[in-house]
Amino acid sequence: MDVFELARKYHDELGIGEPSMAAMAADFFDDLGLKLADFLQDEGYSIIGSKFIDYDKSLVMDVTRGEKRFEITLRKS
């Protein structure tokens, strides 16, 4: 899958609204963020939002399960 297809998935599936940010997330993380999201959903978590923070090269996913809410950060090192 090329970076543009991945960017579309980051936009559609993880809700990263800005196309250029979705493309940067796809470029930095390839499909890792999408695989992590799939795993979390398979385990019963709901992704309620996500954002890519360019200056930290970080993908932040807000997830919930029951009454508990979590924030998971993937950071490119």
C-alpha positions as CSV (number, residue, x, y, z in Angstrom):
1,M,0.0,0.0,0.0
2,D,1.5,3.4,-0.9
3,V,1.6,6.4,1.4
4,F,-1.4,8.0,-0.2
5,E,-3.6,5.0,0.5
6,L,-2.3,4.8,4.0
7,A,-2.9,8.5,4.5
8,R,-6.5,8.0,3.4
9,K,-6.9,5.2,6.0
10,Y,-5.4,7.4,8.7
11,H,-7.9,10.1,7.7
12,D,-10.9,7.8,7.4
13,E,-10.3,5.2,10.2
14,L,-8.4,7.3,12.8
15,G,-10.1,10.6,12.0
16,I,-7.0,12.7,11.4
17,G,-8.8,15.6,9.7
18,E,-6.0,17.5,8.0
19,P,-4.9,15.6,4.8
20,S,-1.3,16.8,5.1
21,M,-1.1,15.6,8.7
22,A,-2.6,12.2,7.7
23,A,0.0,11.9,5.0
24,M,2.8,12.7,7.5
25,A,1.5,10.2,9.9
26,A,1.4,7.6,7.2
27,D,4.9,8.5,6.1
28,F,6.3,8.3,9.7
29,F,4.4,5.2,11.0
30,D,3.5,3.3,7.8
31,D,0.7,1.0,8.9
32,L,1.7,0.7,12.6
33,G,-0.9,3.1,13.8
34,L,-3.6,1.4,11.9
35,K,-2.6,-2.1,13.1
36,L,-2.5,-0.7,16.7
37,A,-6.0,0.7,16.2
38,D,-7.3,-2.7,14.9
39,F,-5.8,-4.5,17.8
40,L,-7.3,-2.1,20.3
41,Q,-10.7,-2.5,18.7
42,D,-10.4,-6.3,18.7
43,E,-9.7,-6.1,22.4
44,G,-12.9,-4.1,23.0
45,Y,-11.6,-0.5,23.1
46,S,-13.2,2.3,21.1
47,I,-11.1,4.9,19.4
48,I,-12.8,8.2,20.1
49,G,-10.3,10.4,18.4
50,S,-6.7,10.7,17.2
51,K,-4.4,13.4,16.1
52,F,-0.9,13.7,14.6
53,I,1.3,16.2,16.3
54,D,4.0,17.0,13.7
55,Y,6.5,18.9,15.9
56,D,6.8,15.8,18.2
57,K,6.3,13.3,15.3
58,S,3.7,11.8,17.5
59,L,0.4,10.0,16.8
60,V,-2.0,10.4,19.8
61,M,-5.0,8.1,20.0
62,D,-7.8,8.7,22.5
63,V,-9.4,5.4,23.4
64,T,-12.1,4.2,25.8
65,R,-13.3,1.0,27.3
66,G,-16.3,1.1,29.6
67,E,-15.9,4.0,32.0
68,K,-12.1,4.2,31.5
69,R,-10.4,6.6,29.0
70,F,-6.8,6.4,27.8
71,E,-4.5,8.3,25.6
72,I,-1.9,6.3,23.7
73,T,1.0,8.0,22.0
74,L,3.2,6.6,19.2
75,R,6.3,8.7,18.9
76,K,8.9,8.4,16.1
77,S,12.4,8.2,17.6
